Amino acid sequence: MRLLLLFSLLFSVFQIKAQNVLRVASSLDWVTQTTESDPNWHENAAPGAFDEVTLVVRPQGIYTQVDLFAEISQGDAVQDWWGGDFEIIWQFDLPAHAVVHDSWLWVGEEIVKADVVDYWTATQIYEDIVERNEDPSLLRKLSNGKHEIRIYPLFDGEYRKIKMSFLLPAVWTADKVYAEILPGLLHSTPYVPETVDIIVPKNDEWLNPHIDYVLSENYPPYHPSVFETLDFAAEIDAFYGPIHRISAPLAEGDYELSSLRLYTDAPWSADQTYLKTYEENGEKYYQLAYRSSWSAGTTDTTVQHVTVLFDRKPEKTDITKAELANKLYSRISETYTSADYFTMMATTDTGVQILNADPLACTDANFDMMLENYLTVADSSDLESLLTAAVTYENTPVPTEKIILFSANDAFIWPINVTLLMEELTPQMSENLTIDILDLQNLDVVTVTEDGVVYEGNNFLYDTLTAHTGGTFRSVRENAAATDEFILTVFPQVEPVGGFMDLSTDMEQGIIFHEQDLFGTEFTGNEPHVFYQTGRYLGDFPMNVEAYLITEENDFFSEEITLDTTGQFAADTFMREMFYGNYLNRQVTNVAEYESIIAQSIEERVLTPLTAFLALEPGMGGTVCIPCIGEGGGGGGVIINNNNVPEEEQEARLLITPNPASTEANIRLNHVSNAAAARVKIYDMQGKLVADLTDTGTATEEGAAWLWNIDSKVVTGAYVCDVIIGRQNFREKVAVIK
């Protein structure tokens, strides 16, 4: 797949990217030894490349499960004089409370599932093996939320494939659940694929999945330029079954991905709670999301409608439209909420143009769309028509109470013209209307004198309008910072009510222990707040929940509710990872706790600062993971949907007959004629290779075929036939009965 060399980002995005680095260097190079002691080590190593990336995403409640499959190649690295083997070093940040719970390494055609080992042992084993030119990978935690995976060796012109699994914190809103699904990791290198494949296995609990993504311009100042919602296509996968699939672009022209979120409908109960329990080997776990109703009582709910006007002659100002749009975007979202409305109008060469057909909610996406529309229209000036259109605009759910004018013209320099305009506008203005004005004119400014009074540009008009409505007037001719001062004045940052929240849970018929309140208890009154909690319990439901809020003004709020498990969807083992991922990453103070954390980390397969995921080649102690084979395609295997479709019209499909088999089995991959390009192997359920049929294939009219002559040593049982052709992976179980 063609790689995109992305342009340098703006300062703020570069700061993010600098925290994530994918580099490739010789294992003998000093830079591979200094990643923790030297924060700038990566400047001396070549960027690696992501050849292919697939994300398998599964909402799990207060967390979202993400399996990241990546193929990594050498990128800019060149073969050094001492040898052609490289070491891959990938450092990346994860959000607070993220849980890392799995790591795979492909060794040739086989998948090795990493073991959890204490950090010191894992590091020593890895370094010893690197010296012997074997095949390990090491995934560990560094400091401040940073993680690192090392992979060795990478040979010149080849690639290595890995999988890492994360539980990422989800955000619950009134109607949606969303999670940011790792675009920051892909900012580790300038070499990325054109798209990232995203697969969401179908689940009746998490409905209507879609992707929201933002592409950002690659030059300062930062301004999101493309915001789109992508809908999934429904397909059938050979491993996951029914899925939703999409390919999201990582770049378009001069824009690259800055946000990638998976949204689903929020499965709130009628009492605004989400409760799920899980029991395994006598241990009981729960997760709880609880949505409070306090914001309605602590914030100003007055709906506002703001109209922004642009009237600009290009020859009258050196402030560009893009510069103005960037300054506006960075401030507007801090002032208004999605309950407010916004309209933008501009004077163009075809007259006054409303940049949004109807008043829109004040959201980042809508701001971005309106400002993008403004950047595309031709500048012109007809200030009288623009002001008239704004004060008479009626297509709005609430009256316009604020007009903000950005103007660069001097059409009303004479007082008489101002008087006539005010006589026309004043009767049409509402009593509550405020007009704020920023005069952008700093070129070719006309000055006139009348009755000994000097009038400059449109100053007299702007003074009159703002004085009449109680608004603010600033001119860029005042000082260099006038634009920023004006924007800060008319778009003040809202300081919401703050406070402290707490949640108390207990069982009516048992006890709760090790409960963990996640993602913070600080309250800011700009949206309904959600508590997130995991824990263990003994006994039986119902559960009593009591939530508290104490605001900075010492106002007190409380809510109580009793919860039962009736009607909840089935849970799975991810509940254990949620709990232990937080419990084992707590602060510890003594050696006994260290030893306990290491032991539990190994048992639960959850990464901590004291442990690491170590994957070794099978000859060095690693175990081939047969159950991983189908999933090992990362959704990259062929997609099949054979329901009610004649066989001759079906996509490529692996067929085994007879099944069960006794002495031989016919293996056929239809619609694939190049049998010589396929690798075909039979494994038992312990991962032992039973037969290799790779060089025995023949071409048929239907496709490629192989014959498995079942050896007398093969006993009755279940086996796995694995066929790999290119980057497609097919797997089918076959039973043998002797």
Summary of the structure (lengths in Angstrom):
residues: 738
radius of gyration: 31.4
end to end distance: 46.4
largest distance: 115.3
contacts: 2407
relative contact order: 0.12
helix: 20%
strand: 44%
